[in-house]
Amino acid sequence: MRTHREYLANELKDEAFAREFRREKAQLRIAYDIQTTRQRLGLTQKDLAGMAGVTQQMVSRIETARTPNMTHGSICRIAAALDMDVGLVARRPARAAAKASKKLCG
């Protein structure tokens, strides 16, 4: 029997699958980070929306990763309201050591 990691490693050999997997993983990471930070700060979605200049529905869609086209501007406004940075993370640790992180907002 194969483990989940082995199964996933095999599936990621397919370029189309790997591309979609990375896109979905990034959206889920953004959703998780925004939601947990908002909750840690004791803010409601409505509070955050008002601080960021977006609608509560937009915050909800981002937090549940149901926004297929999250705009860079919306993500940056929400991040700024939460005192967070938006940046790039290398896919492979070796690349991270070779290149410095680049801040995307602010």
C-alpha contacts under 8 A as a table, 3 or more apart, distances in Angstrom:
res1	aa1	res2	aa2	distance
2	R	6	E	5.99
2	R	7	Y	6.44
3	T	6	E	5.18
3	T	7	Y	6.26
4	H	7	Y	5.04
4	H	8	L	6.02
5	R	8	L	5.10
5	R	9	A	5.98
6	E	9	A	5.10
6	E	10	N	6.28
7	Y	10	N	5.24
7	Y	11	E	6.28
8	L	11	E	4.97
8	L	12	L	6.01
9	A	12	L	5.20
9	A	13	K	6.84
10	N	13	K	5.59
10	N	14	D	7.97
11	E	14	D	5.89
11	E	17	F	6.92
11	E	18	A	7.48
12	L	15	E	6.87
12	L	17	F	6.15
12	L	18	A	4.73
13	K	17	F	7.88
13	K	18	A	6.94
14	D	17	F	5.37
14	D	18	A	6.05
15	E	18	A	5.02
15	E	19	R	6.05
16	A	19	R	5.20
16	A	20	E	6.30
17	F	20	E	5.26
17	F	21	F	5.95
18	A	21	F	4.98
18	A	22	R	6.14
19	R	22	R	5.31
19	R	23	R	6.29
20	E	23	R	5.06
20	E	24	E	6.12
21	F	24	E	5.24
21	F	25	K	5.99
22	R	25	K	5.02
22	R	26	A	6.09
23	R	26	A	5.26
23	R	27	Q	6.38
24	E	27	Q	5.14
24	E	28	L	6.18
25	K	28	L	5.15
25	K	29	R	6.12
26	A	29	R	5.08
26	A	30	I	6.24
27	Q	30	I	5.20
27	Q	31	A	6.12
27	Q	65	A	5.72
28	L	31	A	4.97
28	L	32	Y	6.03
28	L	64	T	7.72
28	L	65	A	5.79
29	R	32	Y	5.15
29	R	33	D	6.08
30	I	33	D	5.24
30	I	34	I	6.10
30	I	62	I	7.76
30	I	63	E	7.64
30	I	65	A	7.98
31	A	34	I	5.39
31	A	35	Q	6.08
31	A	62	I	5.65
31	A	63	E	4.17
31	A	64	T	6.03
31	A	65	A	5.68
32	Y	35	Q	5.28
32	Y	36	T	5.99
32	Y	63	E	6.60
33	D	36	T	5.41
33	D	37	T	6.03
34	I	37	T	5.31
34	I	38	R	6.04
34	I	63	E	6.52
34	I	78	I	7.97
34	I	79	A	7.47
34	I	82	L	7.93
35	Q	38	R	5.16
35	Q	39	Q	6.13
35	Q	63	E	5.64
36	T	39	Q	5.14
36	T	40	R	5.99
37	T	40	R	5.02
37	T	41	L	6.22
37	T	82	L	7.07
38	R	41	L	5.23
38	R	42	G	6.39
38	R	43	L	5.40
38	R	44	T	7.19
38	R	45	Q	7.74
38	R	48	L	7.34
38	R	82	L	6.88
39	Q	42	G	4.96
39	Q	43	L	5.80
39	Q	44	T	7.30
40	R	43	L	7.73
43	L	46	K	7.94
43	L	47	D	5.74
43	L	48	L	6.38
44	T	47	D	5.02
44	T	48	L	6.32
45	Q	48	L	5.15
45	Q	49	A	6.03
45	Q	56	Q	5.66
45	Q	59	V	6.14
45	Q	60	S	6.84
46	K	49	A	5.02
46	K	50	G	6.22
46	K	55	T	7.57
46	K	56	Q	5.00
47	D	50	G	5.31
47	D	51	M	6.34
48	L	51	M	5.05
48	L	52	A	6.04
48	L	56	Q	7.68
48	L	59	V	7.58
48	L	78	I	7.23
48	L	81	A	6.97
48	L	82	L	7.84
49	A	52	A	5.14
49	A	53	G	5.77
49	A	54	V	4.91
49	A	55	T	5.28
49	A	56	Q	5.11
49	A	58	M	7.79
49	A	59	V	6.34
49	A	78	I	7.57
50	G	53	G	5.25
50	G	54	V	6.56
50	G	55	T	7.33
50	G	56	Q	7.88
51	M	78	I	7.86
51	M	81	A	5.79
52	A	74	S	7.99
52	A	77	R	5.11
52	A	78	I	5.07
52	A	80	A	7.44
52	A	81	A	5.43
53	G	77	R	7.28
54	V	58	M	6.48
54	V	59	V	7.39
54	V	74	S	7.13
55	T	58	M	5.16
55	T	59	V	6.62
56	Q	59	V	5.11
56	Q	60	S	6.20
57	Q	60	S	4.98
57	Q	61	R	6.10
58	M	61	R	5.08
58	M	62	I	6.11
59	V	62	I	5.18
59	V	63	E	6.04
60	S	63	E	5.11
60	S	64	T	6.20
61	R	64	T	5.29
61	R	65	A	5.94
61	R	66	R	4.91
61	R	67	T	5.40
62	I	65	A	4.94
62	I	66	R	6.21
62	I	67	T	5.75
62	I	70	M	7.23
63	E	66	R	7.78
65	A	68	P	7.63
67	T	70	M	5.64
70	M	74	S	7.06
70	M	75	I	7.04
71	T	74	S	5.33
71	T	75	I	6.37
72	H	75	I	5.24
72	H	76	C	6.09
73	G	76	C	5.11
73	G	77	R	6.12
74	S	77	R	5.16
74	S	78	I	6.17
75	I	78	I	5.22
75	I	79	A	5.99
75	I	86	V	7.84
76	C	79	A	4.99
76	C	80	A	6.00
76	C	85	D	7.79
76	C	86	V	6.60
76	C	105	C	6.02
77	R	80	A	5.14
77	R	81	A	6.22
78	I	81	A	5.11
78	I	82	L	6.36
79	A	82	L	5.11
79	A	83	D	6.06
79	A	84	M	4.75
79	A	85	D	6.11
79	A	86	V	6.80
80	A	83	D	4.83
80	A	84	M	5.65
80	A	85	D	7.00
81	A	84	M	7.58
85	D	103	K	7.08
85	D	104	L	7.80
85	D	105	C	6.90
86	V	103	K	6.32
86	V	104	L	5.70
86	V	105	C	6.08
87	G	101	S	7.21
87	G	102	K	6.04
87	G	103	K	4.78
87	G	104	L	5.25
87	G	105	C	7.67
88	L	101	S	6.48
88	L	102	K	6.32
88	L	103	K	7.20
88	L	104	L	7.59
89	V	96	A	7.54
89	V	101	S	7.02
90	A	93	P	6.62
90	A	95	R	6.16
90	A	96	A	5.25
91	R	95	R	7.48
91	R	96	A	7.88
92	R	95	R	5.50
92	R	96	A	6.61
93	P	96	A	4.96
93	P	97	A	6.54
94	A	97	A	5.41
94	A	98	A	6.56
95	R	98	A	5.02
95	R	99	K	6.15
96	A	99	K	5.33
96	A	100	A	6.75
96	A	101	S	7.56
97	A	100	A	7.22
103	K	106	G	7.78
